[in-house]
Amino acid sequence: MWLPGVDPAQFQRLFNDLRITALDRDLVRVADPSAGAIDETTTRTFTRILDQFKSDLTRNAPVLVDTMRIAWTDAAAYEVRIDPALKATLTLPNDKTPLTIPIRAMFDAQEAALFISDIEEIERVEGVARALATLFTGDARPVTHAWLAAVLADREGQHINALTLAAEHAERDAAAAALAIARLEALSTDAADAHDKKQQAAKKTAAAKNGKKASTAATPAQANDTAGNDAAENDTTTPADAEASPVRKPRFLVNPDNLFVKDIKGKIVHGTASSSDPPPDPSDAADGASASGAVHGNGSSPKHPKSKATNDSGTAPVDKSKPPPKRSTTYRAYSEDEKERLGIEIASRVLKGDAQALQDIRNQRGVGADAIDDLERFYELKVFGREEHNTVRLEPSQIRLALTEPNFFLVIVSNLEGPDARPTVRVISDPINQLTMKETSVITYSGIQEATSLMFTLDQDEEDGPAPAAD
């Protein structure tokens, strides 16, 4: 088979002298149409370029538009099939045995498909451009030139579209970020107003009750101290036992009555340097739980990476020389419910100036939030006894509410342990778009400390320090 380096139409007048016989193009068929795999992406590309190609012909070679042997609407509906071993069969006159020849591209009207051997053939003269020219009568050069022009126009258009989409995405992201900040600023202003009103009311109440005896009820901190003393009095551990098994020290929650909000308006932050969770504490299996009960992973502390399996069962071998895990030197002397209640109380005090202002709706399953305020704002709380974690788990109902309710806020309350604790409250607006989803057996969101959020810090009340807001 001879493949001339130019279009045969250019030397058609020499066919007789060269003893060349022009064959009907209908004698050529795709050898195995079923071997071509449909490529939807390339099909869409072909359809776009074909539309551009028709526009170019209409402007520059209108006479050719009506000479295509198939309807333009039919060609636009062709699907592109890719067969790396694409071949065609050629049946010669008076010869029953067809010839099989490799080809690069071919239109097949019976299959309503464009067959190509490679995606790149869409943009090549020897590929689709030459195959397309066979569908027209007359000189093939205007057809191939118009197709290449359409390819370049499509490529430029796709680049412009990509830039436009990128700009639109950036604009939408900026608008979403601005809206999130606006919601946090509104929340900050409301918190400051609530604190001011509460302090004014407290001053009036204090003046009216001047001279009355102070309550002698034991504070939570005193109760904790009493519990600690009782535990010490009832401890019958002998010195030998103490040496063999050291006494574990209890960990108590901070007394909220000893706290005040350092900055009643809070501070909008745009992320911190920390991006990983603190190391797990074996005694804090449920630490970091949602106030509605959602915790990390399967409800336990984060697991350490598994050892590499080396035996037939697919499990790690036993190392008998390795000592058993050390017993924790401390234990939690509070329940999960106590921690959750304290988290909501502190969040309510920070955001509304009143420890009881937020309505606790933890017992209403399926709502998707732990608390709601008088302005119909929803708050999902994640409460940590110690350091703030950078990853939290969201239940499906919480995700649905966050996606559909503009006034949904994720609130992270941390550092609640110890008599000298200084808790922090982080409020995140639009958490679904700000955080990064990590889907394993459960759905978790990371990036707490990188998200734009409203931060409040509480401090211990001292004689020379600011007066705490009344609850």
C-alpha positions as CSV (number, residue, x, y, z in Angstrom):
1,M,0.0,0.0,0.0
2,W,1.3,3.4,-1.0
3,L,0.8,6.4,1.3
4,P,1.8,9.5,-0.6
5,G,3.1,12.5,1.3
6,V,0.5,14.8,-0.2
7,D,-3.2,14.8,-0.9
8,P,-3.9,12.4,-3.9
9,A,-6.2,15.0,-5.3
10,Q,-3.2,17.2,-6.1
11,F,-2.0,14.8,-8.7
12,Q,-5.3,13.2,-9.7
13,R,-4.7,14.1,-13.4
14,L,-1.6,11.8,-13.4
15,F,-3.6,8.7,-12.3
16,N,-3.9,7.3,-15.8
17,D,-0.3,7.8,-16.6
18,L,0.7,6.2,-13.3
19,R,-1.9,3.4,-13.7
20,I,-3.6,4.4,-10.5
21,T,-7.2,3.3,-10.0
22,A,-9.3,5.4,-7.6
23,L,-11.5,3.1,-5.4
24,D,-14.8,3.9,-4.0
25,R,-14.5,4.9,-0.4
26,D,-17.5,2.7,0.4
27,L,-15.3,-0.3,-0.1
28,V,-13.4,0.5,3.1
29,R,-14.9,-0.5,6.4
30,V,-13.6,-0.7,10.0
31,A,-12.4,-4.3,10.5
32,D,-13.7,-4.8,14.0
33,P,-16.1,-2.1,15.2
34,S,-16.7,-3.9,18.5
35,A,-13.0,-3.5,19.5
36,G,-13.4,0.2,19.8
37,A,-14.0,1.5,23.4
38,I,-16.4,4.5,23.7
39,D,-14.6,7.5,25.2
40,E,-17.1,10.0,26.5
41,T,-14.6,12.8,27.2
42,T,-13.1,12.6,23.7
43,T,-16.7,12.4,22.2
44,R,-17.5,15.7,23.9
45,T,-14.3,17.2,22.6
46,F,-15.1,16.1,19.1
47,T,-18.6,17.5,19.3
48,R,-17.2,20.9,20.4
49,I,-14.6,21.0,17.7
50,L,-17.1,19.9,15.0
51,D,-19.4,22.8,15.9
52,Q,-16.4,25.2,15.7
53,F,-15.4,23.6,12.4
54,K,-18.8,24.2,10.8
55,S,-18.8,27.8,11.9
56,D,-15.3,28.3,10.3
57,L,-16.5,26.7,7.0
58,T,-19.6,28.8,7.0
59,R,-17.5,32.0,7.3
60,N,-14.6,31.0,5.0
61,A,-15.8,28.3,2.7
62,P,-19.6,28.4,2.6
63,V,-19.7,26.3,-0.6
64,L,-18.3,23.3,1.3
65,V,-20.9,23.3,4.0
66,D,-23.5,21.6,1.9
67,T,-21.2,19.1,0.3
68,M,-20.7,16.9,3.4
69,R,-22.1,13.4,2.6
70,I,-23.7,13.0,6.0
71,A,-26.0,15.4,7.8
72,W,-24.4,17.8,10.2
73,T,-26.8,16.8,13.0
74,D,-25.9,13.1,12.4
75,A,-22.2,13.8,12.6
76,A,-22.6,15.8,15.8
77,A,-24.3,12.7,17.3
78,Y,-21.3,10.4,16.5
79,E,-19.6,8.8,19.4
80,V,-15.8,8.4,19.5
81,R,-14.4,4.9,19.9
82,I,-10.7,4.3,20.5
83,D,-9.0,1.1,19.3
84,P,-5.1,1.2,19.5
85,A,-5.0,-1.6,16.9
86,L,-7.4,0.1,14.6
87,K,-7.6,-1.6,11.2
88,A,-9.8,-1.3,8.1
89,T,-10.8,-3.9,5.5
90,L,-10.6,-3.1,1.8
91,T,-12.5,-5.2,-0.6
92,L,-11.0,-4.9,-4.2
93,P,-13.2,-5.4,-7.3
94,N,-13.3,-9.0,-8.5
95,D,-11.4,-10.1,-5.3
96,K,-13.3,-11.9,-2.6
97,T,-10.5,-11.8,-0.1
98,P,-10.4,-8.4,1.6
99,L,-7.2,-6.6,2.5
100,T,-6.6,-5.6,6.1
101,I,-4.7,-2.3,6.6
102,P,-3.9,-0.3,9.7
103,I,-5.5,3.2,9.9
104,R,-5.4,6.1,12.2
105,A,-9.0,7.4,12.0
106,M,-12.2,6.7,10.1
107,F,-15.9,7.7,10.2
108,D,-18.3,4.8,10.0
109,A,-21.9,5.8,9.1
110,Q,-23.3,2.4,9.9
111,E,-21.9,2.5,13.5
112,A,-22.5,6.2,13.8
113,A,-19.1,6.5,15.2
114,L,-15.7,8.0,14.7
115,F,-13.0,5.4,15.2
116,I,-9.5,6.6,16.2
117,S,-6.3,4.7,17.2
118,D,-5.3,7.3,19.7
119,I,-6.8,10.4,21.4
120,E,-4.2,12.6,19.8
121,E,-5.5,11.8,16.4
122,I,-8.3,14.3,17.0
123,E,-5.8,17.1,16.5
124,R,-3.7,15.6,13.7
125,V,-3.9,16.3,10.0
126,E,-3.2,12.6,9.2
127,G,-5.9,11.6,11.7
128,V,-9.3,13.0,12.0
129,A,-8.7,15.9,9.7
130,R,-7.9,13.6,6.8
131,A,-10.7,11.2,7.7
132,L,-13.1,14.1,7.8
133,A,-12.0,15.3,4.4
134,T,-13.3,12.0,2.9
135,L,-16.8,13.1,3.8
136,F,-16.6,16.1,1.5
137,T,-16.4,16.3,-2.3
138,G,-13.7,18.4,-3.9
139,D,-10.4,19.6,-2.6
140,A,-9.6,18.3,0.9
141,R,-7.2,21.0,1.9
142,P,-9.8,23.6,3.0
143,V,-11.4,20.9,5.1
144,T,-8.2,19.9,6.9
145,H,-7.2,23.6,7.4
146,A,-10.6,24.4,8.8
147,W,-10.5,21.4,11.2
148,L,-7.0,22.4,12.5
149,A,-8.3,26.0,13.0
150,A,-11.2,24.6,14.9
151,V,-8.9,22.5,17.1
152,L,-6.8,25.6,18.0
153,A,-9.9,27.6,18.7
154,D,-11.3,24.9,20.9
155,R,-8.0,24.6,22.8
156,E,-7.9,28.4,23.3
157,G,-11.5,28.4,24.4
158,Q,-11.0,25.6,26.9
159,H,-8.0,27.5,28.3
160,I,-10.2,30.7,28.7
161,N,-13.0,28.7,30.2
162,A,-10.5,27.1,32.7
163,L,-9.3,30.6,33.7
164,T,-12.9,31.9,33.9
165,L,-13.9,28.9,36.1
166,A,-10.9,29.4,38.3
167,A,-11.7,33.1,38.7
168,E,-15.4,32.2,39.4
169,H,-14.3,29.6,42.0
170,A,-12.0,32.1,43.6
171,E,-14.7,34.7,43.7
172,R,-17.2,32.3,45.2
173,D,-14.6,31.2,47.8
174,A,-13.8,34.8,48.7
175,A,-17.6,35.5,49.0
176,A,-18.1,32.4,51.2
177,A,-15.1,33.4,53.4
178,A,-16.4,37.0,53.8
179,L,-19.8,35.7,54.7
180,A,-18.3,33.3,57.3
181,I,-16.4,36.2,58.8
182,A,-19.5,38.4,58.8
183,R,-21.4,35.7,60.7
184,L,-18.6,35.5,63.3
185,E,-18.5,39.3,63.6
186,A,-22.2,39.3,64.2
187,L,-21.8,36.6,66.8
188,S,-18.9,38.5,68.4
189,T,-21.0,41.7,68.6
190,D,-24.0,39.8,70.1
191,A,-21.7,38.2,72.7
192,A,-20.3,41.6,73.8
193,D,-23.8,43.1,74.0
194,A,-25.0,40.1,76.1
195,H,-22.1,40.4,78.5
196,D,-22.6,44.2,78.9
197,K,-26.3,43.7,79.7
198,K,-25.5,40.9,82.1
199,Q,-22.9,42.9,83.9
200,Q,-25.3,45.9,84.3
201,A,-28.0,43.6,85.6
202,A,-25.5,42.0,88.0
203,K,-24.5,45.4,89.4
204,K,-28.1,46.3,90.1
205,T,-28.7,42.9,91.7
206,A,-25.6,43.3,93.8
207,A,-26.7,46.8,95.0
208,A,-30.1,45.5,95.9
209,K,-28.8,42.5,97.9
210,N,-26.1,44.5,99.6
211,G,-25.7,43.3,103.2
212,K,-27.1,39.9,102.6
213,K,-25.0,36.9,103.7
214,A,-23.0,35.1,101.1
215,S,-24.1,31.6,100.3
216,T,-22.1,29.0,102.2
217,A,-22.9,26.2,99.8
218,A,-19.8,24.2,98.8
219,T,-18.5,25.1,95.3
220,P,-17.7,22.4,92.8
221,A,-14.0,22.9,93.5
222,Q,-14.7,22.4,97.2
223,A,-16.7,19.3,96.4
224,N,-13.8,18.1,94.4
225,D,-11.5,18.7,97.3
226,T,-13.8,17.0,99.7
227,A,-14.1,14.0,97.3
228,G,-10.3,13.9,97.2
229,N,-10.0,14.1,101.0
230,D,-12.6,11.3,101.4
231,A,-10.7,9.2,99.0
232,A,-7.5,9.8,100.9
233,E,-9.2,8.9,104.3
234,N,-10.7,5.7,102.8
235,D,-7.5,4.7,101.2
236,T,-6.3,1.5,102.9
237,T,-3.4,0.9,100.5
238,T,-0.3,-0.3,102.4
239,P,3.2,1.1,101.7
240,A,4.1,-2.1,100.0
241,D,1.0,-1.9,97.8
242,A,1.7,1.7,97.1
243,E,5.3,0.9,95.9
244,A,4.0,-1.9,93.7
245,S,1.1,0.1,92.3
246,P,1.4,3.9,92.6
247,V,-1.7,5.7,93.6
248,R,-3.4,7.2,90.6
249,K,-4.2,10.9,90.9
250,P,-7.7,12.1,90.1
251,R,-8.3,14.7,87.4
252,F,-11.2,17.2,88.1
253,L,-13.0,19.7,85.9
254,V,-12.4,23.4,86.4
255,N,-14.8,25.3,88.6
256,P,-16.6,27.7,86.2
257,D,-17.3,30.1,89.1
258,N,-13.6,30.9,89.1
259,L,-13.5,31.9,85.5
260,F,-14.0,35.1,83.5
261,V,-14.0,35.9,79.8
262,K,-10.8,37.8,79.0
263,D,-12.2,39.4,75.8
264,I,-16.0,39.4,75.6
265,K,-15.9,40.1,71.8
266,G,-13.5,37.3,71.2
267,K,-10.9,37.4,68.4
268,I,-11.2,36.3,64.8
269,V,-8.3,34.1,63.9
270,H,-7.3,32.7,60.5
271,G,-5.6,29.5,61.6
272,T,-2.7,28.6,63.8
273,A,0.6,26.8,63.2
274,S,-0.6,23.6,64.8
275,S,-2.1,21.0,62.4
276,S,-2.0,17.7,64.3
277,D,-3.8,16.2,67.2
278,P,-2.0,15.9,70.6
279,P,-0.9,12.4,71.6
280,P,-3.7,10.2,73.0
281,D,-4.1,9.6,76.7
282,P,-5.2,6.0,77.5
283,S,-7.3,7.3,80.4
284,D,-9.3,9.6,78.1
285,A,-11.1,7.1,75.9
286,A,-14.0,9.4,75.3
287,D,-12.2,12.7,75.4
288,G,-13.1,15.0,72.5
289,A,-16.6,13.7,72.4
290,S,-19.4,15.7,70.9
291,A,-21.9,16.9,73.5
292,S,-24.3,14.6,71.6
293,G,-22.0,11.6,72.0
294,A,-20.0,11.6,68.8
295,V,-16.3,10.8,69.4
296,H,-13.2,10.1,67.3
297,G,-13.3,7.0,65.2
298,N,-15.3,4.2,66.9
299,G,-15.6,5.9,70.3
300,S,-12.1,5.1,71.6
301,S,-8.9,7.1,71.6
302,P,-7.0,7.2,68.3
303,K,-5.3,3.9,67.7
304,H,-1.6,3.6,67.0
305,P,-0.5,2.3,63.6
306,K,-0.6,-1.4,63.3
307,S,2.6,-3.4,63.1
308,K,3.6,-4.9,59.8
309,A,2.2,-8.4,59.5
310,T,4.8,-11.0,58.9
311,N,3.0,-14.3,59.6
312,D,0.6,-16.4,57.6
313,S,-2.5,-15.2,59.5
314,G,-2.0,-11.6,58.4
315,T,-1.4,-10.4,62.0
316,A,1.6,-9.1,63.8
317,P,3.8,-11.6,65.7
318,V,3.9,-11.5,69.4
319,D,7.0,-10.0,71.0
320,K,7.2,-11.6,74.5
321,S,10.1,-9.5,75.4
322,K,8.1,-6.3,75.2
323,P,6.8,-5.1,78.6
324,P,3.1,-4.6,79.2
325,P,1.6,-1.1,78.8
326,K,2.2,1.2,81.7
327,R,-0.7,2.0,83.9
328,S,-1.8,5.6,83.7
329,T,-0.8,7.7,86.7
330,T,-4.1,9.7,86.6
331,Y,-7.8,9.0,86.0
332,R,-10.8,11.1,85.2
333,A,-12.8,11.9,88.3
334,Y,-15.8,13.2,86.3
335,S,-18.3,11.7,83.9
336,E,-18.7,12.3,80.3
337,D,-22.0,14.0,80.9
338,E,-20.4,16.4,83.4
339,K,-17.8,17.4,80.9
340,E,-20.5,17.9,78.2
341,R,-22.7,20.0,80.5
342,L,-19.7,22.1,81.5
343,G,-18.8,22.6,77.8
344,I,-22.3,23.9,77.0
345,E,-22.3,26.1,80.1
346,I,-19.0,27.7,79.2
347,A,-20.1,28.2,75.5
348,S,-23.3,29.7,76.6
349,R,-21.5,32.0,79.1
350,V,-19.1,33.1,76.4
351,L,-21.6,33.6,73.6
352,K,-24.6,34.8,75.5
353,G,-23.3,36.2,78.8
354,D,-25.4,33.6,80.6
355,A,-24.5,30.0,81.4
356,Q,-28.1,29.0,80.9
357,A,-28.9,31.0,77.7
358,L,-28.3,28.2,75.2
359,Q,-31.0,25.6,75.1
360,D,-29.6,22.1,75.5
361,I,-31.1,19.9,72.8
362,R,-28.8,16.9,73.1
363,N,-31.7,14.6,73.9
364,Q,-33.4,15.5,70.6
365,R,-31.9,12.9,68.3
366,G,-31.5,13.6,64.6
367,V,-31.6,17.4,64.9
368,G,-27.9,17.7,64.1
369,A,-26.9,20.1,66.8
370,D,-26.4,20.2,70.6
371,A,-27.8,23.6,71.4
372,I,-29.8,26.5,70.0
373,D,-30.2,30.1,71.1
374,D,-33.0,32.6,71.0
375,L,-32.0,33.8,67.5
376,E,-32.4,30.3,66.0
377,R,-28.6,29.7,65.8
378,F,-27.6,26.1,66.0
379,Y,-24.4,25.0,67.8
380,E,-22.7,21.6,67.5
381,L,-20.2,21.3,70.4
382,K,-17.0,19.2,70.5
383,V,-15.7,19.2,74.1
384,F,-12.1,18.3,75.1
385,G,-11.0,18.0,78.7
386,R,-7.4,18.8,77.6
387,E,-5.8,20.1,74.4
388,E,-7.9,21.0,71.4
389,H,-7.8,18.4,68.7
390,N,-7.5,19.3,65.0
391,T,-9.9,16.6,63.8
392,V,-13.5,16.0,64.9
393,R,-16.2,13.6,63.8
394,L,-19.5,14.8,62.4
395,E,-22.6,12.6,62.3
396,P,-24.7,12.5,59.1
397,S,-27.5,14.6,60.7
398,Q,-24.9,17.2,61.7
399,I,-23.5,17.4,58.2
400,R,-27.0,17.7,56.7
401,L,-27.8,20.6,59.1
402,A,-24.5,22.3,58.4
403,L,-25.2,22.1,54.6
404,T,-28.7,23.5,54.8
405,E,-28.6,25.9,57.8
406,P,-26.6,29.2,57.4
407,N,-26.7,29.8,61.1
408,F,-24.9,26.6,62.0
409,F,-21.7,26.9,64.1
410,L,-19.2,24.3,65.2
411,V,-18.0,25.1,68.7
412,I,-14.8,23.6,70.1
413,V,-14.4,23.8,73.9
414,S,-11.1,22.6,75.3
415,N,-8.8,22.8,78.3
416,L,-11.5,22.1,81.0
417,E,-9.3,20.0,83.3
418,G,-7.7,21.2,86.5
419,P,-8.3,23.8,89.1
420,D,-6.1,26.3,87.3
421,A,-7.4,25.5,83.8
422,R,-7.9,28.3,81.3
423,P,-10.5,27.0,78.8
424,T,-10.8,28.2,75.2
425,V,-13.8,28.3,73.0
426,R,-13.4,28.3,69.2
427,V,-16.4,29.0,67.0
428,I,-16.3,28.0,63.3
429,S,-18.9,29.2,60.7
430,D,-19.5,27.1,57.6
431,P,-17.4,24.2,58.9
432,I,-18.2,21.9,55.9
433,N,-16.5,24.2,53.5
434,Q,-13.7,25.4,55.8
435,L,-12.6,21.9,57.0
436,T,-11.2,19.0,55.1
437,M,-13.3,15.8,55.0
438,K,-11.6,12.5,55.7
439,E,-13.8,9.5,55.1
440,T,-12.8,6.1,56.5
441,S,-15.3,3.9,58.4
442,V,-16.7,7.2,59.7
443,I,-16.6,10.8,58.4
444,T,-14.2,13.1,60.1
445,Y,-13.3,16.7,59.4
446,S,-9.8,18.0,60.0
447,G,-8.3,21.5,59.9
448,I,-9.9,22.9,63.1
449,Q,-6.9,24.9,63.9
450,E,-6.5,26.2,60.4
451,A,-10.1,27.4,60.0
452,T,-11.2,31.0,60.2
453,S,-12.9,31.1,63.6
454,L,-13.9,33.3,66.6
455,M,-11.8,32.5,69.6
456,F,-12.5,33.2,73.3
457,T,-10.2,32.6,76.2
458,L,-11.3,32.3,79.8
459,D,-8.9,33.0,82.7
460,Q,-8.9,32.4,86.4
461,D,-10.5,35.1,88.5
462,E,-8.1,36.9,90.8
463,E,-8.6,39.7,93.3
464,D,-6.9,42.2,91.0
465,G,-8.3,40.8,87.8
466,P,-11.4,41.7,85.8
467,A,-14.7,40.9,87.4
468,P,-16.3,37.7,86.0
469,A,-19.6,38.1,84.2
470,A,-22.5,37.0,86.3
471,D,-24.2,33.8,85.4
